Amino acid sequence: MDKLNLRPEEGEQTPRTVAVLATDPAGDAFIPLHTHRRGQLIHAIAGVMLVSAVAGSWVVPPGRGVWVPAGMAHQIRMAGEVQMRTVFVEPGTRADLGGECRVIHVGELLRALIVTAASLPLDYAPGGRDERVMELILDEIELAPALSLHVPMPRHARLAALCEQLVRDPSLPASLDDWALRLHMNTRTLARLFQRETGMNFGAWCRQARLLLSLPRLAAGASILEVALAHGYESPSAFTAMFRRALGVPPSQYLHRHD
């Protein structure tokens, strides 16, 4: 996997307390372990990222973002083509942004603000519209609750590689027996490893990963049939039943109930 040519300090050496950096890396790019002087919200307006830090590892599709506090080491893998937008925030700017990693929902307003801010000069004039855009971004990050609907990634290298394959193509079949065979483990050992590494059992992780990855497709207007087949379900009814159990509404109503 190619490393992304992005200096860790890029976007940070600015005279303002908030800056947004737009990066459109080549497919399957990799940003190795590094730290930033500033805190940051890592978000993609297109594509899926795999973000790893001391606090955990997460699948991050559009509609999600990971807040990484200042000074925390992390790395990012791109699952295919990604359009990454990163909000850098000077330490101490907002106490409520927190000192721990968390996954948040990036709704339509926050997404639009981030896209707008990425086109602004890094030395935007204080007191004007540009600064108000930046302040509103901070307001929206503060208001966004931590999400329970997120997908943790294991740190175990060979297991993580199989999980990454499913993230890249959610239509792939996945079973505990098959993965155990591929990892040269017995199924009980793999089940215990999966629970220890992710805090979830194998089946729950696969269901949650496929559900989370389906949300951007639904938001983009894909049909329920198309999304169901692309995410490993044999029929729209099976996908709809799972979706309803997890979120309380069918996929046809989801966009009317959530950003």
C-alpha positions in Angstrom: 0.0 0.0 0.0 1.5 3.3 -1.0 2.2 5.9 1.6 0.5 9.2 1.2 2.8 12.1 0.7 1.4 14.3 3.5 3.6 15.9 6.1 2.0 15.5 9.5 2.5 19.2 10.3 0.8 20.3 7.1 -2.2 22.5 7.7 -1.2 23.1 11.3 1.3 26.0 10.9 -1.4 28.6 10.4 -2.1 31.8 12.3 -5.7 30.8 13.0 -7.2 28.6 15.7 -9.1 26.4 13.1 -8.0 25.3 9.7 -9.4 22.7 7.2 -7.2 20.7 4.9 -8.5 19.0 1.8 -6.6 15.9 0.6 -7.6 13.6 -2.3 -5.0 10.8 -2.1 -4.5 8.1 -4.6 -6.4 4.8 -4.1 -5.3 2.7 -1.1 -3.0 5.4 0.3 -1.5 5.1 3.8 -0.6 7.8 6.3 1.9 6.1 8.7 1.8 6.6 12.5 2.3 10.3 13.4 1.0 13.0 15.8 -0.3 16.5 15.4 0.2 19.5 17.6 -3.5 20.3 17.0 -6.6 18.3 17.7 -8.4 17.2 14.5 -11.6 15.8 13.2 -10.8 13.3 10.4 -13.7 13.0 7.9 -14.1 11.9 4.3 -16.7 13.3 2.0 -16.2 10.3 -0.2 -14.7 6.9 0.3 -13.9 4.8 3.5 -11.0 5.3 5.9 -9.5 3.0 8.5 -8.3 5.2 11.4 -6.1 3.7 14.2 -5.0 5.3 17.4 -4.1 4.2 20.9 -7.7 4.4 21.9 -8.9 2.1 19.1 -9.3 1.5 15.4 -12.4 2.4 13.4 -14.1 2.1 10.0 -15.0 5.7 8.9 -17.3 6.1 5.9 -18.9 9.3 4.8 -21.3 10.6 7.4 -18.9 9.7 10.2 -15.8 11.4 11.6 -13.2 10.6 14.3 -12.1 13.3 16.7 -8.4 12.7 17.6 -7.0 14.9 20.4 -3.8 16.9 20.1 -0.7 14.8 20.4 -2.3 11.4 20.0 -0.5 9.1 17.7 -2.6 7.7 14.8 -2.5 6.3 11.3 -4.9 6.2 8.4 -5.5 3.7 5.7 -7.6 4.5 2.7 -9.9 1.8 1.4 -9.8 2.7 -2.2 -10.3 6.3 -3.4 -11.0 8.8 -0.6 -11.6 12.5 -0.5 -10.4 13.4 3.0 -11.2 16.6 4.8 -9.5 17.3 8.1 -10.4 20.0 10.6 -7.4 21.1 12.7 -8.1 22.9 16.0 -5.6 24.7 18.2 -5.4 23.1 21.7 -7.5 25.0 24.3 -9.8 26.5 21.7 -12.9 24.7 22.9 -12.8 22.7 26.2 -15.9 20.6 25.2 -14.1 19.1 22.2 -12.6 16.7 24.7 -9.3 14.9 25.3 -10.4 11.4 24.1 -11.0 9.9 20.7 -14.7 9.5 19.7 -16.7 8.8 16.6 -19.3 11.4 15.7 -22.1 11.8 13.1 -21.2 14.4 10.4 -24.6 15.7 9.3 -25.4 17.8 6.3 -24.7 21.1 7.9 -21.3 20.1 9.3 -20.4 18.5 6.1 -21.3 21.6 4.1 -19.4 23.8 6.5 -16.3 21.6 6.2 -16.4 21.6 2.4 -16.8 25.4 2.5 -14.0 25.9 4.9 -11.6 23.8 2.8 -11.7 26.5 0.1 -11.0 29.4 2.5 -7.5 30.8 2.9 -5.5 29.6 5.9 -4.9 33.2 6.9 -8.6 34.2 6.7 -9.4 37.6 8.2 -10.6 37.5 11.8 -14.0 38.9 12.7 -15.6 38.2 9.3 -17.7 35.5 7.6 -14.8 33.1 7.2 -14.1 33.1 10.9 -17.8 32.6 11.7 -17.8 29.5 9.4 -14.9 28.1 11.4 -16.6 28.9 14.7 -19.8 27.2 13.6 -17.8 24.1 12.6 -16.6 23.9 16.2 -20.2 24.4 17.5 -21.4 21.4 15.4 -18.5 19.2 16.5 -19.2 20.0 20.1 -23.0 19.2 19.7 -22.4 15.9 17.9 -22.8 13.0 20.4 -20.5 10.1 20.3 -22.0 7.3 18.3 -22.6 3.7 19.4 -23.1 2.7 15.7 -19.5 2.5 14.8 -17.2 -0.4 13.7 -14.1 -1.1 15.7 -11.1 -2.6 13.9 -8.9 -5.3 15.4 -5.2 -4.7 16.0 -4.2 -8.3 15.2 -2.6 -7.9 11.8 -3.9 -10.9 10.0 -7.4 -10.6 11.4 -7.4 -6.9 10.5 -6.4 -7.8 6.9 -9.6 -10.0 6.6 -11.7 -7.3 8.2 -10.3 -4.8 5.7 -11.3 -7.0 2.8 -14.9 -7.0 4.0 -14.8 -3.2 4.4 -13.6 -2.9 0.8 -16.3 -5.3 -0.5 -19.2 -5.8 1.9 -20.8 -8.3 -0.5 -18.1 -10.9 0.2 -19.3 -13.9 2.1 -17.9 -14.2 5.6 -18.1 -17.0 8.2 -16.3 -17.8 11.3 -15.3 -21.2 10.0 -13.9 -19.8 6.8 -11.9 -17.1 8.5 -10.6 -19.5 11.1 -9.3 -21.8 8.3 -7.7 -18.8 6.5 -6.0 -17.8 9.8 -5.0 -21.3 10.7 -6.9 -21.2 14.0 -9.8 -23.2 15.4 -13.1 -21.5 15.5 -13.2 -21.1 19.3 -9.8 -19.4 19.3 -10.9 -17.0 16.6 -14.2 -16.2 18.3 -12.3 -15.4 21.5 -9.7 -13.3 19.6 -12.5 -11.4 17.8 -14.3 -10.6 21.0 -11.1 -9.5 22.7 -9.9 -7.3 19.8 -13.2 -5.6 18.9 -15.5 -6.0 21.9 -18.0 -7.6 19.6 -18.7 -11.2 18.4 -17.9 -12.1 14.8 -21.5 -12.1 13.5 -22.4 -8.8 15.2 -19.3 -7.1 13.8 -20.1 -8.3 10.2 -23.7 -7.1 10.5 -22.7 -3.7 12.0 -20.0 -3.2 9.4 -22.3 -3.9 6.5 -25.0 -1.7 8.0 -22.7 1.2 8.5 -21.2 0.9 5.0 -24.7 0.9 3.5 -25.7 4.3 4.9 -23.7 6.4 2.4 -25.1 4.3 -0.5 -28.6 4.9 0.7 -27.9 8.6 1.2 -26.7 8.8 -2.4 -30.0 7.5 -3.7 -29.2 3.8 -4.4 -32.1 1.4 -4.4 -32.7 -0.9 -1.5 -32.2 -3.8 -3.8 -28.9 -2.5 -5.0 -27.7 -1.8 -1.5 -28.8 -5.1 -0.2 -26.9 -7.1 -2.9 -23.8 -4.9 -2.6 -23.7 -5.6 1.2 -23.9 -9.3 1.2 -27.7 -9.9 1.6 -29.6 -12.3 -0.6 -32.7 -10.2 -0.7 -34.0 -6.7 0.0 -36.3 -8.2 2.7 -33.4 -9.7 4.6 -31.5 -6.3 4.5 -34.7 -4.4 5.5 -35.3 -6.7 8.5 -31.7 -6.3 9.7 -31.9 -2.5 9.2 -35.1 -2.3 11.1 -33.7 -4.3 14.0 -30.6 -2.1 14.3 -32.1 1.3 13.7 -35.8 1.0 14.5 -36.9 2.1 11.0 -36.8 0.5 7.5 -34.1 1.8 5.1 -36.9 3.5 3.0 -37.6 5.8 6.0 -34.1 6.2 7.3 -33.2 9.4 5.4 -36.4 11.0 6.6 -35.5 10.3 10.2 -31.7 11.1 10.3 -29.3 13.4 8.5 
